[in-house]
Amino acid sequence: MANEINGLGPRNLGPNASVDASRGRNEAKGELRRNTDTSTAPPREDDAVTLSSGAAELRELGRSLAESAPFDQAKVDRIKTLIGQGEYRVDADRIAERLRQFETL
């Protein structure tokens, strides 16, 4: 099922998304192309971007997560060994308590 969204054509997406009607149509397919001209005015010397403290913290967190291992391989190996030996025990009470704590956050 397709939803129709009125008023959101290429002409409403900004100055670089306009359609050139004279040469923007692919004659074989009847499709319209967007103008891909990305030229802009040269940057001014007083232009600057400043990150908030929260954004800077998120950037640092992302960097540290990218550098860390996604999981503890030693722990995985230990659990695999216990399962293989039939000695791994599930503590249902501990799992239930952790789920309860998670739900009350």
OpenMM code with the backbone's topology and positions (N, CA, C; nanometers):
from openmm import Vec3, app, unit

residues = "MET ALA ASN GLU ILE ASN GLY LEU GLY PRO ARG ASN LEU GLY PRO ASN ALA SER VAL ASP ALA SER ARG GLY ARG ASN GLU ALA LYS GLY GLU LEU ARG ARG ASN THR ASP THR SER THR ALA PRO PRO ARG GLU ASP ASP ALA VAL THR LEU SER SER GLY ALA ALA GLU LEU ARG GLU LEU GLY ARG SER LEU ALA GLU SER ALA PRO PHE ASP GLN ALA LYS VAL ASP ARG ILE LYS THR LEU ILE GLY GLN GLY GLU TYR ARG VAL ASP ALA ASP ARG ILE ALA GLU ARG LEU ARG GLN PHE GLU THR LEU".split()
positions = [
    Vec3(0.0844, -0.1169, 0.0000),
    Vec3(0.0000, 0.0000, 0.0000),
    Vec3(0.0888, 0.1230, 0.0000),
    Vec3(0.0638, 0.2134, -0.0914),
    Vec3(0.1446, 0.3342, -0.1021),
    Vec3(0.0670, 0.4523, -0.0465),
    Vec3(0.1343, 0.5357, 0.0287),
    Vec3(0.0743, 0.6569, 0.0817),
    Vec3(0.1141, 0.7741, -0.0053),
    Vec3(0.0176, 0.8590, -0.0379),
    Vec3(0.0467, 0.9759, -0.1187),
    Vec3(0.0758, 1.0922, -0.0251),
    Vec3(0.1869, 1.1587, -0.0483),
    Vec3(0.2240, 1.2754, 0.0311),
    Vec3(0.2225, 1.3950, -0.0615),
    Vec3(0.1301, 1.4842, -0.0407),
    Vec3(0.1180, 1.6012, -0.1265),
    Vec3(0.2105, 1.7115, -0.0811),
    Vec3(0.2619, 1.7870, -0.1760),
    Vec3(0.3424, 1.9040, -0.1438),
    Vec3(0.4874, 1.8733, -0.1132),
    Vec3(0.5343, 1.7522, -0.1358),
    Vec3(0.6731, 1.7181, -0.1053),
    Vec3(0.7472, 1.6749, -0.2312),
    Vec3(0.7280, 1.7462, -0.3385),
    Vec3(0.7975, 1.7145, -0.4624),
    Vec3(0.9376, 1.7710, -0.4622),
    Vec3(1.0135, 1.7495, -0.5701),
    Vec3(1.1527, 1.7954, -0.5777),
    Vec3(1.1668, 1.9454, -0.5591),
    Vec3(1.0674, 2.0225, -0.5988),
    Vec3(1.0776, 2.1684, -0.5866),
    Vec3(1.0657, 2.2150, -0.4419),
    Vec3(1.0198, 2.1304, -0.3526),
    Vec3(1.0040, 2.1679, -0.2127),
    Vec3(1.1193, 2.1212, -0.1245),
    Vec3(1.2229, 2.0640, -0.1842),
    Vec3(1.3325, 2.0086, -0.1064),
    Vec3(1.4527, 2.1014, -0.0949),
    Vec3(1.4456, 2.2197, -0.1482),
    Vec3(1.5569, 2.3129, -0.1356),
    Vec3(1.6141, 2.3506, -0.2701),
    Vec3(1.7094, 2.4438, -0.2709),
    Vec3(1.7601, 2.4983, -0.3962),
    Vec3(1.8377, 2.3991, -0.4816),
    Vec3(1.8993, 2.2981, -0.4254),
    Vec3(1.9787, 2.2037, -0.5042),
    Vec3(1.8994, 2.0819, -0.5477),
    Vec3(1.7695, 2.0779, -0.5194),
    Vec3(1.6901, 1.9608, -0.5538),
    Vec3(1.5882, 1.9927, -0.6628),
    Vec3(1.6067, 2.0997, -0.7365),
    Vec3(1.5106, 2.1370, -0.8390),
    Vec3(1.5252, 2.0469, -0.9616),
    Vec3(1.4192, 2.0404, -1.0404),
    Vec3(1.4186, 1.9590, -1.1609),
    Vec3(1.4266, 2.0522, -1.2806),
    Vec3(1.5189, 2.0265, -1.3696),
    Vec3(1.5306, 2.1025, -1.4934),
    Vec3(1.4404, 2.0333, -1.5952),
    Vec3(1.3251, 2.0922, -1.6249),
    Vec3(1.2264, 2.0279, -1.7111),
    Vec3(1.2771, 2.0102, -1.8526),
    Vec3(1.3649, 2.0975, -1.9000),
    Vec3(1.4094, 2.0878, -2.0381),
    Vec3(1.5077, 1.9747, -2.0602),
    Vec3(1.5939, 1.9404, -1.9625),
    Vec3(1.6906, 1.8338, -1.9828),
    Vec3(1.6953, 1.7352, -1.8676),
    Vec3(1.6028, 1.7443, -1.7746),
    Vec3(1.6034, 1.6565, -1.6589),
    Vec3(1.5215, 1.5308, -1.6770),
    Vec3(1.4671, 1.5077, -1.7947),
    Vec3(1.3847, 1.3895, -1.8171),
    Vec3(1.4618, 1.2859, -1.8964),
    Vec3(1.4646, 1.1651, -1.8460),
    Vec3(1.5248, 1.0537, -1.9183),
    Vec3(1.4208, 1.0065, -2.0191),
    Vec3(1.4443, 1.0355, -2.1473),
    Vec3(1.3444, 1.0102, -2.2512),
    Vec3(1.3071, 0.8632, -2.2599),
    Vec3(1.4027, 0.7724, -2.2426),
    Vec3(1.3750, 0.6302, -2.2584),
    Vec3(1.2838, 0.5787, -2.1478),
    Vec3(1.3022, 0.6266, -2.0271),
    Vec3(1.2258, 0.5754, -1.9134),
    Vec3(1.1167, 0.6708, -1.8678),
    Vec3(1.1212, 0.7958, -1.9120),
    Vec3(1.0231, 0.8935, -1.8690),
    Vec3(1.0418, 0.9344, -1.7240),
    Vec3(1.1634, 0.9229, -1.6712),
    Vec3(1.1905, 0.9559, -1.5317),
    Vec3(1.2497, 1.0950, -1.5197),
    Vec3(1.2292, 1.1570, -1.4067),
    Vec3(1.2884, 1.2872, -1.3787),
    Vec3(1.4148, 1.2693, -1.2977),
    Vec3(1.5150, 1.3544, -1.3259),
    Vec3(1.6392, 1.3548, -1.2493),
    Vec3(1.6440, 1.4821, -1.1666),
    Vec3(1.7109, 1.4750, -1.0529),
    Vec3(1.7346, 1.5939, -0.9724),
    Vec3(1.8586, 1.6651, -1.0213),
    Vec3(1.8601, 1.7945, -1.0050),
    Vec3(1.9782, 1.8737, -1.0368),
    Vec3(2.0826, 1.8427, -0.9307),
    Vec3(2.1981, 1.7930, -0.9703),
    Vec3(2.3013, 1.7536, -0.8740),
    Vec3(2.4100, 1.8589, -0.8590),
    Vec3(2.3820, 1.9810, -0.8988),
    Vec3(2.4787, 2.0892, -0.8850),
    Vec3(2.4974, 2.1185, -0.7366),
    Vec3(2.6168, 2.0939, -0.6850),
    Vec3(2.6427, 2.1128, -0.5424),
    Vec3(2.7255, 2.2375, -0.5148),
    Vec3(2.7394, 2.3236, -0.6135),
    Vec3(2.8191, 2.4437, -0.5912),
    Vec3(2.7473, 2.5356, -0.4935),
    Vec3(2.8236, 2.5914, -0.4024),
    Vec3(2.7689, 2.6828, -0.3031),
    Vec3(2.8619, 2.8023, -0.2927),
    Vec3(2.8171, 2.9001, -0.2210),
    Vec3(2.9008, 3.0174, -0.1991),
    Vec3(3.0204, 2.9780, -0.1137),
    Vec3(3.1339, 3.0445, -0.1315),
    Vec3(3.2510, 3.0113, -0.0492),
    Vec3(3.2211, 3.0376, 0.0982),
    Vec3(3.2788, 2.9581, 0.1883),
    Vec3(3.2528, 2.9780, 0.3314),
    Vec3(3.3077, 3.1119, 0.3787),
    Vec3(3.2338, 3.1709, 0.4688),
    Vec3(3.2790, 3.2974, 0.5270),
    Vec3(3.3723, 3.2674, 0.6428),
    Vec3(3.4593, 3.3606, 0.6718),
    Vec3(3.5560, 3.3396, 0.7796),
    Vec3(3.4905, 3.3322, 0.9165),
    Vec3(3.3744, 3.3962, 0.9332),
    Vec3(3.3105, 3.3958, 1.0642),
    Vec3(3.2157, 3.2775, 1.0838),
    Vec3(3.2069, 3.1867, 0.9836),
    Vec3(3.1256, 3.0666, 0.9994),
    Vec3(3.1953, 2.9708, 1.0956),
    Vec3(3.1196, 2.9136, 1.1880),
    Vec3(3.1769, 2.8205, 1.2848),
    Vec3(3.0701, 2.7233, 1.3322),
    Vec3(3.1133, 2.6062, 1.3702),
    Vec3(3.0247, 2.5063, 1.4283),
    Vec3(3.0740, 2.4771, 1.5682),
    Vec3(2.9842, 2.4820, 1.6636),
    Vec3(3.0189, 2.4543, 1.8020),
    Vec3(2.9293, 2.3436, 1.8535),
    Vec3(2.9886, 2.2399, 1.9097),
    Vec3(2.9122, 2.1301, 1.9661),
    Vec3(2.8754, 2.1612, 2.1101),
    Vec3(2.7555, 2.1238, 2.1480),
    Vec3(2.7174, 2.1384, 2.2882),
    Vec3(2.7968, 2.0371, 2.3696),
    Vec3(2.7956, 2.0533, 2.4995),
    Vec3(2.8691, 1.9592, 2.5840),
    Vec3(2.8104, 1.8184, 2.5721),
    Vec3(2.6788, 1.8082, 2.5570),
    Vec3(2.6155, 1.6774, 2.5399),
    Vec3(2.6568, 1.6110, 2.4106),
    Vec3(2.6644, 1.6899, 2.3020),
    Vec3(2.7064, 1.6339, 2.1730),
    Vec3(2.8519, 1.5901, 2.1785),
    Vec3(2.9348, 1.6676, 2.2472),
    Vec3(3.0761, 1.6306, 2.2596),
    Vec3(3.0905, 1.5013, 2.3397),
    Vec3(3.0091, 1.4854, 2.4448),
    Vec3(3.0128, 1.3619, 2.5241),
    Vec3(2.9687, 1.2418, 2.4403),
    Vec3(2.8631, 1.2610, 2.3591),
    Vec3(2.8174, 1.1526, 2.2726),
    Vec3(2.9235, 1.1141, 2.1707),
    Vec3(2.9944, 1.2125, 2.1172),
    Vec3(3.0996, 1.1836, 2.0209),
    Vec3(3.2104, 1.1026, 2.0866),
    Vec3(3.2503, 1.1408, 2.2083),
    Vec3(3.3549, 1.0665, 2.2795),
    Vec3(3.3079, 0.9263, 2.3154),
    Vec3(3.1816, 0.9131, 2.3558),
    Vec3(3.1266, 0.7815, 2.3876),
    Vec3(3.1284, 0.6924, 2.2638),
    Vec3(3.0908, 0.7475, 2.1496),
    Vec3(3.0943, 0.6716, 2.0251),
    Vec3(3.2343, 0.6252, 1.9910),
    Vec3(3.3316, 0.7126, 2.0118),
    Vec3(3.4707, 0.6745, 1.9844),
    Vec3(3.5164, 0.5625, 2.0769),
    Vec3(3.4841, 0.5731, 2.2052),
    Vec3(3.5288, 0.4706, 2.2991),
    Vec3(3.4595, 0.3373, 2.2727),
    Vec3(3.3318, 0.3415, 2.2332),
    Vec3(3.2617, 0.2172, 2.2007),
    Vec3(3.3186, 0.1534, 2.0751),
    Vec3(3.3588, 0.2340, 1.9795),
    Vec3(3.4162, 0.1802, 1.8570),
    Vec3(3.5502, 0.1123, 1.8827),
    Vec3(3.6223, 0.1580, 1.9837),
    Vec3(3.7533, 0.1016, 2.0149),
    Vec3(3.7445, -0.0220, 2.1041),
    Vec3(3.6347, -0.0385, 2.1766),
    Vec3(3.6237, -0.1509, 2.2694),
    Vec3(3.5664, -0.2738, 2.1994),
    Vec3(3.5927, -0.3901, 2.2581),
    Vec3(3.5395, -0.5149, 2.2045),
    Vec3(3.3885, -0.5176, 2.2271),
    Vec3(3.3115, -0.5712, 2.1326),
    Vec3(3.1668, -0.5714, 2.1476),
    Vec3(3.1165, -0.6665, 2.2565),
    Vec3(3.1997, -0.7627, 2.2971),
    Vec3(3.1621, -0.8549, 2.4038),
    Vec3(3.2877, -0.9112, 2.4675),
    Vec3(3.2704, -0.9763, 2.5822),
    Vec3(3.3814, -1.0340, 2.6575),
    Vec3(3.4043, -1.1771, 2.6103),
    Vec3(3.5013, -1.1970, 2.5215),
    Vec3(3.5269, -1.3285, 2.4630),
    Vec3(3.5645, -1.4313, 2.5686),
    Vec3(3.6381, -1.3902, 2.6705),
    Vec3(3.6772, -1.4846, 2.7760),
    Vec3(3.5540, -1.5380, 2.8490),
    Vec3(3.4585, -1.4509, 2.8751),
    Vec3(3.3357, -1.4930, 2.9427),
    Vec3(3.2556, -1.5887, 2.8545),
    Vec3(3.2483, -1.5590, 2.7262),
    Vec3(3.1772, -1.6457, 2.6327),
    Vec3(3.2421, -1.7833, 2.6304),
    Vec3(3.3742, -1.7874, 2.6238),
    Vec3(3.4455, -1.9158, 2.6215),
    Vec3(3.4219, -1.9944, 2.7503),
    Vec3(3.4224, -1.9256, 2.8643),
    Vec3(3.3995, -1.9925, 2.9929),
    Vec3(3.2600, -2.0538, 2.9983),
    Vec3(3.1590, -1.9786, 2.9509),
    Vec3(3.0218, -2.0289, 2.9525),
    Vec3(3.0066, -2.1461, 2.8555),
    Vec3(3.0702, -2.1367, 2.7387),
    Vec3(3.0656, -2.2475, 2.6422),
    Vec3(3.1221, -2.3750, 2.7038),
    Vec3(3.2331, -2.3617, 2.7738),
    Vec3(3.2956, -2.4773, 2.8376),
    Vec3(3.2025, -2.5377, 2.9417),
    Vec3(3.1417, -2.4537, 3.0243),
    Vec3(3.0491, -2.5027, 3.1269),
    Vec3(2.9292, -2.5728, 3.0646),
    Vec3(2.8749, -2.5157, 2.9564),
    Vec3(2.7611, -2.5787, 2.8889),
    Vec3(2.8034, -2.7139, 2.8324),
    Vec3(2.9215, -2.7187, 2.7692),
    Vec3(2.9723, -2.8432, 2.7122),
    Vec3(2.9918, -2.9514, 2.8159),
    Vec3(3.0276, -2.9122, 2.9371),
    Vec3(3.0488, -3.0081, 3.0447),
    Vec3(2.9204, -3.0399, 3.1205),
    Vec3(2.8108, -2.9710, 3.0845),
    Vec3(2.6833, -2.9926, 3.1532),
    Vec3(2.6802, -2.9314, 3.2915),
    Vec3(2.7659, -2.8348, 3.3185),
    Vec3(2.7764, -2.7753, 3.4516),
    Vec3(2.7200, -2.6328, 3.4599),
    Vec3(2.6691, -2.5805, 3.3504),
    Vec3(2.6170, -2.4437, 3.3535),
    Vec3(2.4795, -2.4436, 3.4169),
    Vec3(2.4627, -2.3632, 3.5187),
    Vec3(2.3363, -2.3546, 3.5904),
    Vec3(2.2772, -2.2152, 3.5730),
    Vec3(2.1485, -2.2109, 3.5414),
    Vec3(2.0775, -2.0846, 3.5264),
    Vec3(2.0154, -2.0495, 3.6606),
    Vec3(2.0434, -1.9303, 3.7096),
    Vec3(1.9877, -1.8821, 3.8355),
    Vec3(1.8615, -1.8011, 3.8029),
    Vec3(1.7473, -1.8687, 3.8026),
    Vec3(1.6210, -1.8057, 3.7644),
    Vec3(1.5855, -1.6895, 3.8563),
    Vec3(1.6144, -1.7010, 3.9859),
    Vec3(1.5836, -1.5923, 4.0791),
    Vec3(1.6642, -1.4667, 4.0450),
    Vec3(1.7907, -1.4852, 4.0110),
    Vec3(1.8762, -1.3708, 3.9755),
    Vec3(1.8275, -1.3038, 3.8467),
    Vec3(1.7893, -1.3850, 3.7475),
    Vec3(1.7374, -1.3304, 3.6225),
    Vec3(1.6081, -1.2538, 3.6470),
    Vec3(1.5194, -1.3102, 3.7262),
    Vec3(1.3923, -1.2434, 3.7564),
    Vec3(1.4163, -1.1113, 3.8281),
    Vec3(1.5102, -1.1091, 3.9212),
    Vec3(1.5399, -0.9851, 3.9944),
    Vec3(1.5951, -0.8782, 3.8999),
    Vec3(1.6836, -0.9175, 3.8102),
    Vec3(1.7403, -0.8213, 3.7142),
    Vec3(1.6318, -0.7677, 3.6207),
    Vec3(1.5405, -0.8555, 3.5772),
    Vec3(1.4310, -0.8094, 3.4928),
    Vec3(1.3417, -0.7110, 3.5680),
    Vec3(1.3153, -0.7396, 3.6942),
    Vec3(1.2340, -0.6492, 3.7752),
    Vec3(1.3017, -0.5139, 3.7891),
    Vec3(1.4325, -0.5139, 3.8133),
    Vec3(1.5059, -0.3882, 3.8251),
    Vec3(1.5033, -0.3108, 3.6949),
    Vec3(1.5144, -0.3805, 3.5852),
    Vec3(1.5118, -0.3144, 3.4540),
    Vec3(1.3760, -0.2492, 3.4286),
    Vec3(1.2688, -0.3180, 3.4640),
    Vec3(1.1340, -0.2668, 3.4402),
    Vec3(1.1004, -0.1469, 3.5290),
    Vec3(1.1677, -0.1334, 3.6415),
    Vec3(1.1369, -0.0201, 3.7317),
    Vec3(1.2200, 0.1034, 3.7022),
    Vec3(1.3036, 0.1004, 3.5994),
    Vec3(1.3836, 0.2176, 3.5641),
    Vec3(1.2979, 0.3299, 3.5128),
] * unit.nanometer
topology = app.Topology()
chain = topology.addChain("A")
for resn in residues:
    res = topology.addResidue(resn, chain)
    for name in ("N", "CA", "C"):
        topology.addAtom(name, app.Element.getBySymbol(name[0]), res)
